[in-house]
């Protein structure tokens, strides 16, 4: 079987295929030549190119590779070609098995407008939709509304509209994004349920007319309309709603003779009642969040996919399916939540999810240390899944594993996920789709705080101090920072590698004890005296020091910290409270002035998909100058202040690097007195 995908889903599919005795062929782009999924398959074949269009979307090349290597089937995974009916037909025409629903079913249910009509005909609870034809916008759209792409998924092409004045821009932007992502710019409008829950039902059918559901998942916690936390079962709906959703999903699947795995998605009112349900769409493929369903049902969904594709009847009936306990999945993404979820690219220098708690959770990933996060692909690095008898137990287990995780080289959302899993409203299942907007503190979480953070900092300080002593062949016998006069201790300034906040430390050491002052040291005042010393004094004991671990006591409380010094003078620290990478600030700073770019720069590598200005044009603060697409998301480049455009450096289609000047601007001087 050829797996026409990459990353964690290709690794996941290969694992089940091999367990069933099925040999696998993989494919890879040039950036993925040494990726984890390449090692997970028996044979991997180069597609060339860097972007999806140059590699994983080349259906003809993939079919040729499958035939050349004697494959019987093609598994599309999710994303890329998974919901492309034309490709499914071409695979079948080549004499290969498509692991998924038929092309007709993909066409019908993959088109959200057609799927909505089919759902209404099947008696599925839903709200009406408003179609947009020939670009004509209706004048009577009730607000708030949701603009959605008719094709594809993943939140792309979706826009929330709260006033009629926003509708035209939302339709244009959604259509443009849908065209870029799916090759189809058709969008439609439907009512938007404020503070809704996103609940979906996992279905699977065979070629003999059998269709079952495997319960529901709640996926309400989202950023940019893309899920980051999923769980099963939903803790926020009533039993009556659960029955209505599951029965409706099965009825829709049976009405179209569906076979293969799929997901029927709904919005449910915040109270979880049966009176406010809106059918959204059917994803005619496996979902990213399928592991939570596997955890609570004990069913391998990929195995069922393969058995159905081979023509077998489903080996289980609806009576067999029961949810046991609760499962929660988080998506680890290379993004900075505090910076508007800006994607992060670069080489992963360390990658350890779960640490010594890893055996308590399931980790699905296609990345490892040394892998490169490319701007050409989605920013998801891994999924971590915890299963326990209760929802609170699953959250606690998952949170502990995440706190022991360490991913460096790129910024991730791990601190935000840790914060969410311990937040009161989350634990009380108060999780509408507006959750992140209503809880900004979890988004800006930066990891361990208080003495947990201090322990990590001092572990870096004293690991470096001990290493320096050991390497000093001349004065290494003396206590660190020893002087023959009473004077101040050693002063150092440290920073977490993803922060611009200085953390000054002053310390003196005697054997295994240290006196430490934390905070900015006193500075001269205007009258020639020193400012008040408001630093915190802590008593520290180094109870156990090894090259990679320090047991440190701070004011009588002991903590154990893993420590690794890197080649770039950074120090990686990790404890049960979390992990931080530290770097010591240089003693002498180069004060040469930096050259100003004179305009906005690209936040990361990508492709220009819209240019809204031209040289000589005047723009207001906040006006959109250009749109850059990177990692499957649009990034609007805006004017920082009223300005005149002096030069536009890129046209539509231009490739830009991170930090590249996009538009040169000349500030317009204020005429106010």
DRENTINU-142122 format. One line per 2 residues: number of its first residue (from 1); their letters; for each residue x, y, z of C-alpha. Coordinates in steps of 0.02 Angstrom, whole numbers, plus 32768, in hexadecimal, padded with zeros to 4 digits. Layout:
NUM> a> X/Y/Z  ...;
//
This chain:
1> xx> 8000/8000/8000  803D/80AE/7FD5;
3> xx> 8024/8133/805A  800A/81D8/7FFF;
5> xx> 8032/8249/8090  80BA/8281/8108;
7> xx> 80DC/829F/81C0  8082/824F/8252;
9> xx> 7FF0/820C/81EC  8064/81AD/8176;
11> xx> 80BE/8164/820E  8016/8137/825D;
13> xx> 7FD2/80E0/81C3  8074/807F/81A7;
15> xx> 806E/803C/8259  7FC3/7FEB/8243;
17> xx> 7FEA/7FB0/8193  8086/7F56/81CE;
19> xx> 8026/7F08/825F  7FAF/7EBF/81DD;
21> xx> 8040/7E7F/8173  802B/7F03/80EC;
23> xx> 80C9/7F49/809D  80D1/8005/8087;
25> xx> 8116/807F/8008  812C/8134/8039;
27> xx> 814F/81D5/7FDB  81AE/8270/800A;
29> xx> 81D7/8320/7FD2  8287/8363/7FCF;
31> xx> 827C/83B3/807F  8239/830C/80C0;
33> xx> 82C6/82A0/807C  82FB/8270/812D;
35> xx> 8254/8286/8183  8211/820B/8202;
37> xx> 8187/81CA/8192  8207/8197/8110;
39> xx> 8254/811F/818E  81A9/80DE/81C4;
41> xx> 8181/808F/811B  81D5/7FFD/80C4;
43> xx> 8203/805E/8026  81FD/8119/8009;
45> xx> 8201/816F/7F5F  8233/8222/7F3B;
47> xx> 81B1/8296/7EF1  8228/832B/7EE6;
49> xx> 81F7/83DE/7F04  81DC/843A/7FA6;
51> xx> 8129/847A/7FA6  808F/8408/7FAD;
53> xx> 8067/8434/7EF8  8114/83F9/7EC4;
55> xx> 810A/8358/7F29  807A/830E/7F8D;
57> xx> 7FF3/8355/7F1A  803F/8303/7E7E;
59> xx> 7FB9/827D/7E6A  7FFC/823A/7DC4;
61> xx> 80AA/821F/7E0D  8062/81CB/7EA8;
63> xx> 7FF9/8153/7E40  8090/812A/7DD3;
65> xx> 80F8/8105/7E6E  806F/8094/7EB4;
67> xx> 8065/8030/7E13  8122/8026/7DFE;
69> xx> 8136/7FDC/7EAC  80AA/7F5D/7E9F;
71> xx> 8032/7FB3/7F16  7F7E/7F7B/7F21;
73> xx> 7F3B/8011/7F7D  7F56/80CA/7FA1;
75> xx> 7F31/8113/804D  7F23/81D2/8042;
77> xx> 7F2A/81F4/80FE  7EDF/829F/811D;
79> xx> 7F01/8343/80C7  7F53/834F/801B;
81> xx> 7EF3/82D5/7FAA  7E83/8284/802E;
83> xx> 7DE1/82D9/7FF9  7E05/82EB/7F40;
85> xx> 7D81/8289/7EE0  7DDD/829B/7E3B;
87> xx> 7E79/824C/7E84  7E13/81C0/7ED4;
89> xx> 7DC9/819B/7E28  7E73/819C/7DD4;
91> xx> 7EB5/8124/7E57  7E23/80AF/7E35;
93> xx> 7E39/80C0/7D78  7EEE/8089/7D8E;
95> xx> 7EB3/7FE6/7DDD  7EE0/801A/7E8E;
97> xx> 7E76/801B/7F2B  7E50/80C6/7F75;
99> xx> 7E4A/80B8/8033  7DB6/8128/804C;
101> xx> 7D06/814A/800E  7CD8/8148/7F57;
103> xx> 7CF7/81DD/7EE6  7C3B/81FE/7EDE;
105> xx> 7C30/8201/7F9C  7CC6/8275/7FA8;
107> xx> 7C78/82E9/7F28  7BD1/82EC/7F7F;
109> xx> 7C08/82FA/8033  7CA8/835A/8012;
111> xx> 7C40/83E8/7FCB  7BF9/8437/8068;
113> xx> 7B64/847F/800B  7B34/83D6/7FC0;
115> xx> 7B56/8381/8067  7AE3/83FC/80BF;
117> xx> 7A57/83D4/8047  7A76/831A/805D;
119> xx> 7A72/832E/811A  79CB/8389/8113;
121> xx> 7985/82FF/80A4  79C2/827B/8120;
123> xx> 7970/82D3/81B3  7A12/830C/8204;
125> xx> 79F8/839E/827D  7A3F/843B/822B;
127> xx> 7A28/84F3/8201  7A10/8536/814F;
129> xx> 7A9B/857B/80E1  7AA8/8610/806C;
131> xx> 7AFB/85ED/7FC5  7B62/8671/7F6B;
133> xx> 7B51/866A/7EAE  7BB4/86D1/7E30;
135> xx> 7C01/8735/7EBD  7B59/8784/7EE9;
137> xx> 7B4D/87A6/7FA3  7AA2/8795/7FF5;
139> xx> 7A64/882F/8050  7A02/87D9/80DB;
141> xx> 7A83/876A/812F  7A5C/875A/81E9;
143> xx> 7AED/8784/825B  7B5C/873C/829B;
145> xx> 7B83/86CF/8204  7C0A/8656/81CD;
147> xx> 7C5B/8657/8121  7C99/85A9/80F3;
149> xx> 7CF1/8557/8062  7C87/84D8/8006;
151> xx> 7D1F/8467/7FF0  7DA8/842F/8066;
153> xx> 7DB6/8445/8122  7E2E/8474/81AC;
155> xx> 7DDC/851D/81C4  7E24/8560/8122;
157> xx> 7DB2/85D9/80C8  7D4C/85F2/8167;
159> xx> 7D21/86A0/81A6  7CB0/86DB/8234;
161> xx> 7C48/8773/8205  7BF4/87DE/828B;
163> xx> 7BB7/8874/8225  7B76/8883/8172;
165> xx> 7C07/88F8/8148  7C83/8869/8164;
167> xx> 7C2C/87EE/80F0  7C7A/881F/8049;
169> xx> 7D2D/8819/808B  7D0A/8774/80E4;
171> xx> 7CC5/8725/8046  7D58/8765/7FDD;
173> xx> 7DDA/872C/805B  7D88/8684/8079;
175> xx> 7D78/8665/7FBF  7E2D/8692/7F9F;
177> xx> 7E6B/8620/802B  7DFA/8592/7FF1;
179> xx> 7E39/85A3/7F3E  7EEE/859D/7F7A;
181> xx> 7ED1/8509/7FEE  7E56/849D/7F8D;
183> xx> 7E52/84E0/7EDB  7D9A/8511/7EF4;
185> xx> 7D6C/85BF/7F2D  7CB2/859D/7F48;
187> xx> 7C74/85DB/7FF1  7BCB/85E4/8046;
189> xx> 7B80/8635/80E1  7B24/85E8/8174;
191> xx> 7AED/8622/8221  7B77/862A/82A2;
193> xx> 7B50/85E6/834E  7BA6/8652/83D0;
195> xx> 7C04/85F3/8457  7BDC/854F/8402;
197> xx> 7C29/84A5/841F  7C7B/844C/838D;
199> xx> 7C46/8396/8398  7C67/8311/8315;
201> xx> 7C34/825C/82FE  7CAB/81D5/82BF;
203> xx> 7C58/8162/8241  7C92/80CF/81D9;
205> xx> 7C36/8069/8157  7C5C/7FD1/80ED;
207> xx> 7C2E/7F9D/803D  7BA4/7F2C/807E;
209> xx> 7B33/7FB7/80BD  7B6A/7FB6/8172;
211> xx> 7B8A/805F/81C5  7BB4/807D/827B;
213> xx> 7BEC/810F/82E4  7C77/8109/8365;
215> xx> 7C37/8194/83D4  7C5A/824D/83D0;
217> xx> 7CEC/82C1/83EE  7CEB/8374/8429;
219> xx> 7D68/83E7/83D2  7D30/8493/840C;
221> xx> 7DD8/84DC/8441  7E19/8524/839D;
223> xx> 7E88/85AC/835C  7E69/85F2/82AE;
225> xx> 7DD9/8576/82A1  7E56/84E8/82B0;
227> xx> 7E4E/846E/8341  7ED7/845F/83C3;
229> xx> 7E82/83F6/844A  7E09/8367/842B;
231> xx> 7DB5/82ED/84A0  7D3E/825B/84A4;
233> xx> 7CB7/8251/84DE  7C77/8305/84E4;
235> xx> 7C5F/8340/8596  7BED/83CE/8563;
237> xx> 7B55/8381/850D  7AB9/832C/854E;
239> xx> 7A93/8274/8531  7A05/82A8/84BE;
241> xx> 7A7C/8312/8455  7AF9/8283/844D;
243> xx> 7A73/820F/840A  7A36/8290/838B;
245> xx> 7AE6/82B0/834A  7B18/81F9/833C;
247> xx> 7A73/81C2/82F0  7A77/8253/8275;
249> xx> 7B29/822B/8240  7AFF/8174/821E;
251> xx> 7A5F/81A4/81C2  7ABF/8219/814F;
253> xx> 7B46/8196/812C  7AC5/810F/8106;
255> xx> 7A65/8184/8093  7AFC/8191/801F;
257> xx> 7B3B/80DD/8035  7BD9/811C/8089;
259> xx> 7C6D/80A9/80A0  7D13/80CC/80F3;
261> xx> 7D3A/813D/8187  7CF0/81EB/8194;
263> xx> 7CBD/8271/820E  7C18/82CE/8217;
265> xx> 7C31/8377/8269  7BB3/83E2/82C7;
267> xx> 7BA6/8482/832B  7B41/8473/83CB;
269> xx> 7B05/8501/843A  7B6C/8525/84D4;
271> xx> 7AF1/84CE/8549  7B03/842D/84E5;
273> xx> 7A48/841C/84CC  79F3/83C7/843A;
275> xx> 7994/8464/8405  7A2A/84BC/83B8;
277> xx> 7A8B/844A/8342  7AD4/847D/829A;
279> xx> 7B1F/83FD/8223  7BC4/843F/81DE;
281> xx> 7C15/83C4/8168  7C53/8314/8149;
283> xx> 7D0E/82F3/8141  7D1F/825E/80CD;
285> xx> 7DC2/8222/8119  7E1A/81F8/81BA;
287> xx> 7E2B/828C/8231  7EC1/82CF/828F;
289> xx> 7E64/82B0/8331  7E36/81FA/8311;
291> xx> 7EA8/81B9/839F  7E30/81F2/8427;
293> xx> 7DA8/8187/83DA  7E21/80F4/83D1;
295> xx> 7E4E/810E/8488  7D9C/8108/84CC;
297> xx> 7D5A/8080/8457  7DF4/8012/8449;
299> xx> 7DDC/800D/838C  7E68/8028/830D;
301> xx> 7E17/809A/828C  7EA1/8083/820C;
303> xx> 7E8B/7FC7/8217  7DD0/7FDB/81F8;
305> xx> 7DF7/804B/8163  7E68/7FC7/8118;
307> xx> 7DED/7F39/8136  7D5F/7F9A/80E7;
309> xx> 7DCC/7FC9/8052  7DF4/7F10/803C;
311> xx> 7D3A/7EEC/802D  7D20/7E9F/80D8;
313> xx> 7C87/7EBD/8144  7C9E/7F24/81DF;
315> xx> 7CDA/7EAD/8268  7C75/7F0A/82ED;
317> xx> 7BC0/7F3E/82FE  7B76/7FD7/8351;
319> xx> 7B51/7F75/83EF  7C0B/7F51/8402;
321> xx> 7C3A/8009/840A  7C46/8057/84B7;
323> xx> 7CAA/80E9/84FB  7D1B/80B4/858A;
325> xx> 7D62/8143/85EF  7D99/81E8/85A4;
327> xx> 7E22/8218/8529  7E6E/82C3/8503;
329> xx> 7EE2/82EF/8473  7F4A/838C/845E;
331> xx> 7F9F/83C4/83BF  8052/83FF/83D7;
333> xx> 806C/8486/8355  8104/84ED/8326;
335> xx> 80B2/8593/834A  80BC/8623/83C5;
337> xx> 8010/8638/8415  8041/86DD/8468;
339> xx> 806E/8726/83BD  7FC6/8701/836D;
341> xx> 7FF1/864A/834E  807B/867D/82D7;
343> xx> 80C8/85DE/828D  817C/85B6/82BB;
345> xx> 81F6/8568/8241  82A5/8522/824F;
347> xx> 8305/848A/828A  82C6/842B/8322;
349> xx> 835E/8419/8394  830C/83AB/8418;
351> xx> 8268/834A/8412  822B/82EA/84A9;
353> xx> 8171/82E1/84C9  813E/82A1/8572;
355> xx> 81EC/8287/85B7  81EB/81FE/863A;
357> xx> 812C/8205/8637  8127/81D2/8580;
359> xx> 80EB/8121/85A8  804D/816C/85F4;
361> xx> 8014/81C0/8552  800D/819C/8498;
363> xx> 8078/8206/8426  8058/820D/836A;
365> xx> 80DD/8270/830F  8140/827D/826F;
367> xx> 81CB/82E8/82B9  826A/82CA/831B;
369> xx> 8305/832C/834D  835E/836D/82B3;
371> xx> 82BE/837B/824C  8297/8420/81F9;
373> xx> 81EE/8475/8207  81CE/84B9/8159;
375> xx> 815D/854C/812D  8114/84E2/80A1;
377> xx> 80B2/846E/8113  803C/8470/81A7;
379> xx> 808A/84A3/824C  804F/840C/82B0;
381> xx> 80E0/83AA/82FB  8087/8323/835E;
383> xx> 7FEC/82EA/83BA  7FF2/82B2/846F;
385> xx> 7F60/824C/84B0  7F32/821A/8562;
387> xx> 7EAC/819D/8595  7E69/8187/8645;
389> xx> 7DCA/814E/869E  7D94/8204/86B4;
391> xx> 7DA6/82A8/8655  7E03/82F8/86E7;
393> xx> 7E7A/8265/86ED  7E9F/826F/8633;
395> xx> 7EC0/832B/8640  7F35/8314/86D5;
397> xx> 7F96/8288/8681  7FA7/82E9/85DF;
399> xx> 7FD9/8389/8638  8063/8331/8698;
401> xx> 80A8/82E2/85F9  80A9/838B/85A0;
403> xx> 8105/83DD/8631  818D/835B/861D;
405> xx> 8197/8379/8561  8225/83D4/850D;
407> xx> 8223/8418/845C  82A9/8497/842E;
409> xx> 82DE/84EF/838F  822D/852A/8369;
411> xx> 81A9/857D/83D4  8116/850D/8403;
413> xx> 806D/851B/8457  809B/84A2/84E4;
415> xx> 8095/8526/8570  7FE8/855C/8537;
417> xx> 7FAB/84A8/8533  7FED/8489/85E2;
419> xx> 7F92/8525/861F  7EED/84F4/85CB;
421> xx> 7EEE/8444/8614  7EF8/848B/86C4;
423> xx> 7E81/851D/86AB  7DDF/851D/8711;
425> xx> 7D62/8537/8683  7DB6/84B1/861B;
427> xx> 7DAE/8434/86AA  7CF6/8460/86C0;
429> xx> 7CD8/843D/8607  7CAB/84F3/85E4;
431> xx> 7CFD/84ED/8539  7C9D/8546/84AF;
433> xx> 7CF5/8573/840D  7D14/8620/8459;
435> xx> 7D7D/85D3/84E4  7E26/8618/84AC;
437> xx> 7DE1/86C6/848C  7D95/86C7/853A;
439> xx> 7E32/8684/8590  7EC2/86ED/854C;
441> xx> 7F30/86C1/85E2  7F43/860D/85A9;
443> xx> 7F7B/8647/84FD  8009/86B0/8544;
445> xx> 8044/862C/85BF  8102/861E/85BA;
447> xx> 8123/8581/861F  8158/8567/86D3;
449> xx> 8145/85F8/874D  817C/8625/87FD;
451> xx> 81FA/85B4/8852  81DF/852E/87CE;
453> xx> 8226/85A7/874E  82AD/85E2/87C7;
455> xx> 82E7/852E/87DF  82FF/851C/8723;
457> xx> 835E/85C1/871B  83D2/8597/87AC;
459> xx> 83EF/84E9/8766  8430/853C/86C8;
461> xx> 8498/85B7/872F  84EC/8533/879B;
463> xx> 8500/84B2/8711  8561/8536/86B2;
465> xx> 85C1/8567/8750  85F5/84B3/8773;
467> xx> 8627/8497/86BE  8691/8535/86C0;
469> xx> 86E7/84FE/8763  870C/8452/871D;
471> xx> 8757/849D/867E  87C5/851B/86DB;
473> xx> 886F/84CA/86F2  88BA/8563/8748;
475> xx> 883D/85A6/87C7  87BF/8519/87C7;
477> xx> 87F1/84EA/8879  87A9/858D/88BE;
479> xx> 86F0/85AC/88DF  8695/85F4/884B;
481> xx> 86AA/86B2/8844  8724/86B0/88D7;
483> xx> 8773/8756/8907  87F1/8781/898F;
485> xx> 8788/881A/89BB  86D2/8827/89EF;
487> xx> 8679/8855/8950  85DF/882C/88EB;
489> xx> 85BD/877E/88AA  85BC/8746/87F6;
491> xx> 853D/87A3/878F  84EC/8755/86F7;
493> xx> 8456/877C/868A  83F2/86ED/863F;
495> xx> 8361/86E2/85C8  82E9/8659/8596;
497> xx> 8313/863C/84E0  8264/866B/84A5;
499> xx> 825A/8708/8511  82A4/87B7/850F;
501> xx> 8297/87CC/85CD  833C/87D6/862E;
503> xx> 8349/876F/86CD  83DE/87AF/8733;
505> xx> 8430/873A/87B2  84B9/8760/8831;
507> xx> 8504/86D1/8894  8592/8699/8903;
509> xx> 85BD/85E2/891C  860F/8587/89AA;
511> xx> 861F/84CC/898F  856B/8490/8971;
513> xx> 8514/8529/89B7  84EF/85CC/895D;
515> xx> 84AA/8675/898A  8443/86B7/88F9;
517> xx> 83F3/875F/88D2  836C/8762/884C;
519> xx> 8339/8801/87F1  8389/88A0/87AC;
521> xx> 841D/88DA/8812  841F/8988/885F;
523> xx> 844C/8A18/87EC  848C/8ACA/880E;
525> xx> 8405/8B4C/882A  8407/8C06/8802;
527> xx> 844A/8C32/88B0  84DE/8BBC/889E;
529> xx> 8499/8B33/8910  8466/8A85/88DE;
531> xx> 83B1/8A58/88C3  835F/89E9/8945;
533> xx> 838E/8933/8938  82E7/88DE/8919;
535> xx> 832E/883B/88DE  82F4/8796/8925;
537> xx> 8376/8738/898B  836B/867A/8985;
539> xx> 83D1/85F5/89DB  8405/856C/8964;
541> xx> 8452/84C2/8981  8493/8455/88F4;
543> xx> 8463/83AA/8939  8494/8340/88A4;
545> xx> 84F2/8376/8809  850C/8309/8770;
547> xx> 8538/833E/86BE  8481/8330/8689;
549> xx> 8421/8346/872C  8421/83B9/87C3;
551> xx> 83BF/83A2/8864  83AD/8452/88A7;
553> xx> 8363/8490/894A  8319/8540/894C;
555> xx> 82E8/8582/89F7  82D5/84D1/8A37;
557> xx> 8272/848A/89A4  82C9/8408/8937;
559> xx> 82B0/83F8/887B  8304/8388/87FA;
561> xx> 8332/83D6/8753  8374/8385/86B4;
563> xx> 83FC/83F2/8665  844D/83E9/85BA;
565> xx> 84CA/846A/8579  84C8/8480/84BD;
567> xx> 854B/84AF/843E  8502/855D/8428;
569> xx> 851B/858A/84E1  8466/856B/850C;
571> xx> 8432/8505/85A3  8397/8497/8598;
573> xx> 8340/8479/863E  82AC/840A/8666;
575> xx> 824F/83D6/8704  81A3/8395/872E;
577> xx> 8168/844A/8723  819C/8461/866D;
579> xx> 8232/848C/8603  8290/852B/85D4;
581> xx> 832A/8549/8569  839A/85D2/85B0;
583> xx> 8425/863A/8567  849B/86AC/85C5;
585> xx> 849F/875F/8586  854A/8799/854B;
587> xx> 85AC/880B/85C0  85D4/8886/8534;
589> xx> 8550/88BB/84B6  856F/88FD/8408;
591> xx> 8511/89A2/8403  8521/89BE/8348;
593> xx> 847D/8A03/8309  840F/898D/82A9;
595> xx> 83D8/89BF/81FC  831E/89DF/81F6;
597> xx> 82BF/8982/816F  8248/8A13/814D;
599> xx> 81AB/89A8/8146  8159/8904/8178;
601> xx> 81B9/8862/8165  817D/87B1/8148;
603> xx> 815D/8756/81EC  8196/86B0/81A0;
605> xx> 81BF/8660/80F8  812A/8658/8082;
607> xx> 80D7/868C/7FE0  8086/8734/7FB8;
609> xx> 7FD0/8713/7F88  7F8D/87C6/7F84;
611> xx> 7FD5/8875/7F6C  7F5E/8901/7F97;
613> xx> 7FCA/899C/7F7E  803C/89EE/7F00;
615> xx> 80CA/8A6C/7F06  8090/8B1D/7F2D;
617> xx> 7FF3/8AE6/7F87  7FCD/8B28/8035;
619> xx> 7F91/8AAD/80B9  7F49/8AB9/8167;
621> xx> 7F85/8A5D/8202  7F45/89AA/81FE;
623> xx> 7F21/89AA/8144  7F49/8903/80F1;
625> xx> 7FDB/8917/8079  7FFC/8863/8049;
627> xx> 7FC7/87B2/8076  8049/8729/808D;
629> xx> 8019/8672/8094  8087/8600/80FD;
631> xx> 8068/8558/814E  7FB8/8554/8104;
633> xx> 7F86/85F8/8157  7F71/86AA/811B;
635> xx> 7FD3/8735/8171  7F99/87E7/8152;
637> xx> 8026/8865/8146  7FE7/890D/8183;
639> xx> 8029/89BF/818B  8069/89EB/8239;
641> xx> 803D/8AA4/8227  7FFD/8B1F/81A4;
643> xx> 807D/8B14/8117  80A2/8B28/8060;
645> xx> 80D2/8A8C/8000  817B/8AAB/7FAF;
647> xx> 8198/89FD/7F67  8141/8953/7F5F;
649> xx> 81C8/88CE/7F5D  8163/8833/7F2B;
651> xx> 80D8/8806/7EB3  8053/8780/7ECB;
653> xx> 80A6/86D6/7EC7  814C/8716/7F08;
655> xx> 81A6/86AA/7F89  81E3/8709/8022;
657> xx> 8256/86DA/80B1  823D/8701/8169;
659> xx> 8275/87B3/818D  826B/87EB/80D7;
661> xx> 8234/889F/80BC  818E/8896/805F;
663> xx> 8157/894B/8048  81BF/89E9/8061;
665> xx> 8160/8A73/80BA  8180/8B2A/80DD;
667> xx> 8126/8B68/8179  80AC/8BF6/8162;
669> xx> 80D3/8C7E/81DF  8042/8CB3/824D;
671> xx> 7FFF/8D63/822F  7FB5/8D6F/82DD;
673> x> 7FF9/8DFB/834C;
//
